[in-house]
Amino acid sequence: RRARALAAALIRHGVADAPVVLLYHSGIDFLIGFFACLYAGAPAVPANVPRNHRRFDRLRLILTDAGSRAVLTTDDVV
């Protein structure tokens, strides 16, 4: 249910046709985001949560290369 609700939100916000970056620690939230992308028809782009400045630069490159218009994550990652 959570994945379908999230998929509906992606569609409502008009981002289902663009890649969506999944910025989660491993666990159930990642799976919910991944399945939400599948339900919405959006390509999922998994990315590691940055832990330092160097990895933040890598995330920036992933966001640019993927051409994503949305990032799914949790409050603790933000």
C-alpha positions as CSV (number, residue, x, y, z in Angstrom):
1,R,0.0,0.0,0.0
2,R,2.8,2.4,0.9
3,A,4.5,1.8,-2.5
4,R,1.3,2.4,-4.4
5,A,0.5,5.6,-2.5
6,L,4.0,6.9,-3.2
7,A,3.6,5.9,-6.9
8,A,0.4,7.9,-7.0
9,A,2.2,10.9,-5.5
10,L,4.9,10.6,-8.2
11,I,2.3,10.6,-10.9
12,R,0.4,13.5,-9.3
13,H,3.5,15.6,-9.2
14,G,4.2,14.8,-12.9
15,V,7.6,13.1,-12.3
16,A,6.7,9.5,-13.3
17,D,8.1,9.9,-16.7
18,A,11.6,11.0,-15.5
19,P,14.3,9.1,-13.5
20,V,13.8,9.2,-9.8
21,V,16.9,9.1,-7.5
22,L,16.4,6.8,-4.5
23,L,18.5,8.2,-1.7
24,Y,18.0,5.7,1.2
25,H,19.9,3.6,3.6
26,S,19.3,-0.1,2.9
27,G,16.0,-1.3,4.3
28,I,12.3,-1.3,3.8
29,D,12.1,2.4,2.8
30,F,14.4,1.7,-0.2
31,L,12.2,-1.2,-1.3
32,I,9.0,1.0,-1.0
33,G,10.6,3.7,-3.1
34,F,11.9,1.2,-5.6
35,F,8.5,-0.5,-6.0
36,A,6.8,3.0,-6.2
37,C,9.0,3.8,-9.2
38,L,8.0,0.5,-10.8
39,Y,4.3,1.2,-10.2
40,A,4.6,4.7,-11.6
41,G,6.7,3.7,-14.6
42,A,9.6,5.8,-13.5
43,P,13.2,4.7,-13.9
44,A,14.7,4.2,-10.4
45,V,18.3,5.4,-9.8
46,P,19.7,4.1,-6.6
47,A,22.4,6.3,-4.9
48,N,24.4,5.9,-1.8
49,V,23.8,8.3,1.0
50,P,26.8,10.6,1.1
51,R,28.9,10.5,4.3
52,N,31.5,13.2,3.4
53,H,32.1,16.0,1.0
54,R,33.7,13.7,-1.7
55,R,30.7,11.5,-1.8
56,F,28.4,14.5,-1.9
57,D,30.1,15.5,-5.1
58,R,29.5,12.0,-6.5
59,L,25.8,12.3,-5.6
60,R,25.7,15.7,-7.5
61,L,27.1,13.9,-10.6
62,I,24.6,11.1,-10.3
63,L,21.7,13.7,-10.1
64,T,23.0,15.5,-13.1
65,D,23.7,12.5,-15.2
66,A,20.4,10.8,-14.4
67,G,18.4,13.9,-15.4
68,S,16.1,13.3,-12.4
69,R,13.4,15.7,-11.4
70,A,12.7,14.0,-8.1
71,V,14.6,12.4,-5.2
72,L,13.0,10.0,-2.8
73,T,14.5,9.8,0.7
74,T,13.7,9.9,4.4
75,D,13.7,12.7,7.0
76,D,16.8,11.4,8.6
77,V,18.8,11.5,5.4
78,V,17.6,15.0,4.6
